[in-house]
Amino acid sequence: MLQLRAARIDELEKLTELCLQSKALSGYDDAFMRGCREMLRFRPSDMEKTSICVAEADSTLLGAAQLYFEDEIAFLQRLFVSPDKTKHGIGKALFGWSLKAAHRAGAKRLLIDCDPAAAGFFQRMGAREEGIVDSGTVPGYRTPRFKVTLSPCRSPSEK
Ligand SMILES: CC(C)(COP(=O)(O)OP(=O)(O)OC[C@H]1O[C@@H](n2cnc3c(N)ncnc32)[C@H](O)[C@@H]1OP(=O)(O)O)[C@@H](O)C(=O)NCCC(=O)NCCS
């Protein structure tokens, strides 16, 4: 059964490999993947600066999502699924976690700069395309930006 839980520091290396394998799904060449490698690496400092949720089944890591918060914005830095486990609802479950975690943290917006190949997924998840931005990974590589507006948290008296 699929479970979502916080990432542990001892699995960051595995998550980096999984993230690279997942990114390679979009058919990038070796040179591009080498250029991405450092940007896609999970670091111990990510454990303090960001929230990372992993999806696992039978003690096997199947995907992860990572959120970074700045002011009232939650950035979905990464969302990826093991290449042999896509189209099984894992991305949707991780996206659901991202929305809840962003909402709980008091964010008003969730922003997603995604791989062009994943644009259809985020559309399907109800996000709205906002434009195209520099990816910050490989020079000249631009990616679609999606946005979800989050409804404000209600105070206990309103519930
Ligand atoms: C994009 C990604 C996260 C989707 O995860 P997934 O587990 O395959 O998605 P799900 O099975 O939860 O799909 C949920 C819905 O989105 C649809 N969907 C999934 N990927 C899609 C795509 N690339 N384009 C259009 N629709 C897509 C599914 O068909 C499903 O639709 P349904 O609700 O009608 O059944 C996954 O394919 C992935 O990791 N890709 C490589 C890395 C990547 O590009 N990550 C994006 C962050 S930049």
The ligand as a MOL file (V3000), in Angstrom:
LIG
                    3D

  0  0  0     0  0            999 V3000
M  V30 BEGIN CTAB
M  V30 COUNTS 48 50 0 0 0
M  V30 BEGIN ATOM
M  V30 1 C 4.6980 14.0460 -13.9980 0
M  V30 2 C 4.6330 12.9040 -12.9690 0
M  V30 3 C 5.0220 13.4590 -11.6010 0
M  V30 4 C 3.2070 12.3620 -12.9220 0
M  V30 5 O 3.1360 11.3450 -11.9380 0
M  V30 6 P 2.2010 10.0390 -12.0990 0
M  V30 7 O 2.2990 9.2620 -10.8610 0
M  V30 8 O 2.5350 9.3650 -13.3760 0
M  V30 9 O 0.7640 10.7210 -12.2470 0
M  V30 10 P -0.6360 10.0990 -11.7650 0
M  V30 11 O -0.6740 8.6480 -12.1020 0
M  V30 12 O -0.8640 10.4680 -10.3470 0
M  V30 13 O -1.6340 10.8670 -12.7240 0
M  V30 14 C -2.7050 11.6870 -12.2730 0
M  V30 15 C -3.4790 12.1330 -13.5170 0
M  V30 16 O -2.6270 12.9340 -14.3570 0
M  V30 17 C -2.5220 12.3530 -15.6630 0
M  V30 18 N -1.1420 12.5310 -16.1120 0
M  V30 19 C -0.0250 11.9970 -15.5660 0
M  V30 20 N 1.0710 12.4320 -16.2520 0
M  V30 21 C 0.6140 13.2040 -17.2570 0
M  V30 22 C 1.2490 13.9380 -18.3060 0
M  V30 23 N 2.6020 13.9640 -18.4430 0
M  V30 24 N 0.4580 14.6610 -19.1480 0
M  V30 25 C -0.8900 14.6680 -19.0070 0
M  V30 26 N -1.5520 14.0010 -18.0190 0
M  V30 27 C -0.8030 13.2820 -17.1660 0
M  V30 28 C -2.8680 10.8830 -15.4650 0
M  V30 29 O -3.3150 10.2990 -16.6590 0
M  V30 30 C -3.9270 10.9710 -14.3910 0
M  V30 31 O -5.1500 11.3390 -14.9850 0
M  V30 32 P -6.5830 10.8010 -14.4060 0
M  V30 33 O -6.7830 11.5890 -13.1180 0
M  V30 34 O -7.5320 11.1610 -15.4740 0
M  V30 35 O -6.4210 9.3340 -14.1720 0
M  V30 36 C 5.5720 11.7290 -13.3730 0
M  V30 37 O 5.2550 11.3090 -14.6730 0
M  V30 38 C 7.0560 12.0610 -13.3230 0
M  V30 39 O 7.6840 11.8870 -12.2760 0
M  V30 40 N 7.6170 12.5310 -14.4430 0
M  V30 41 C 9.0460 12.8000 -14.5600 0
M  V30 42 C 9.5270 13.9330 -13.6710 0
M  V30 43 C 8.7730 15.2110 -13.8770 0
M  V30 44 O 8.6340 15.6880 -14.9880 0
M  V30 45 N 8.2710 15.7790 -12.7760 0
M  V30 46 C 7.4940 16.9890 -12.7840 0
M  V30 47 C 8.0800 18.0110 -11.9250 0
M  V30 48 S 8.9180 19.2360 -12.8160 0
M  V30 END ATOM
M  V30 BEGIN BOND
M  V30 1 1 1 2
M  V30 2 1 2 3
M  V30 3 1 2 4
M  V30 4 1 2 36
M  V30 5 1 4 5
M  V30 6 1 5 6
M  V30 7 2 6 7
M  V30 8 1 6 8
M  V30 9 1 6 9
M  V30 10 1 9 10
M  V30 11 2 10 11
M  V30 12 1 10 12
M  V30 13 1 10 13
M  V30 14 1 13 14
M  V30 15 1 14 15
M  V30 16 1 15 16
M  V30 17 1 15 30
M  V30 18 1 16 17
M  V30 19 1 17 18
M  V30 20 1 17 28
M  V30 21 1 18 19
M  V30 22 1 18 27
M  V30 23 2 19 20
M  V30 24 1 20 21
M  V30 25 1 21 22
M  V30 26 2 21 27
M  V30 27 1 22 23
M  V30 28 2 22 24
M  V30 29 1 24 25
M  V30 30 2 25 26
M  V30 31 1 26 27
M  V30 32 1 28 29
M  V30 33 1 28 30
M  V30 34 1 30 31
M  V30 35 1 31 32
M  V30 36 2 32 33
M  V30 37 1 32 34
M  V30 38 1 32 35
M  V30 39 1 36 37
M  V30 40 1 36 38
M  V30 41 2 38 39
M  V30 42 1 38 40
M  V30 43 1 40 41
M  V30 44 1 41 42
M  V30 45 1 42 43
M  V30 46 2 43 44
M  V30 47 1 43 45
M  V30 48 1 45 46
M  V30 49 1 46 47
M  V30 50 1 47 48
M  V30 END BOND
M  V30 END CTAB
M  END
